Amino acid sequence: MSLTADPPACTVPAAGGTSTHKLVNGGADKLIFKIKSSNNNEYRITPVFGFIDPSGTKDVTITRTAGAPKEDKLVIHFANAPADATDAQAAFAAVTPAGTVTIPMSATA
């Protein structure tokens, strides 16, 4: 089971902006994920929970509102998805994360 992010880092203007990243499932099993941010005041992530099919991808949009330039990070927790799961948020509560991917975020002036 493997999950990667492309691009692996995020740079957005401190005045606000968006960045799109692709989560790539490099394994043969369907994955479930949850994304956590070190700064929920200035960043909005879509989607927070989701599924990624085997060898599939999922686009994630990072939106930053205006604020002071600083360094933050996203941590993506992932695990094999339960076979009968249809609601990612509910299903994630029942699994133990098997790995993480960290995306460093930099807001520049």
Disulfide bonds with the S-S distance in Angstrom:
none
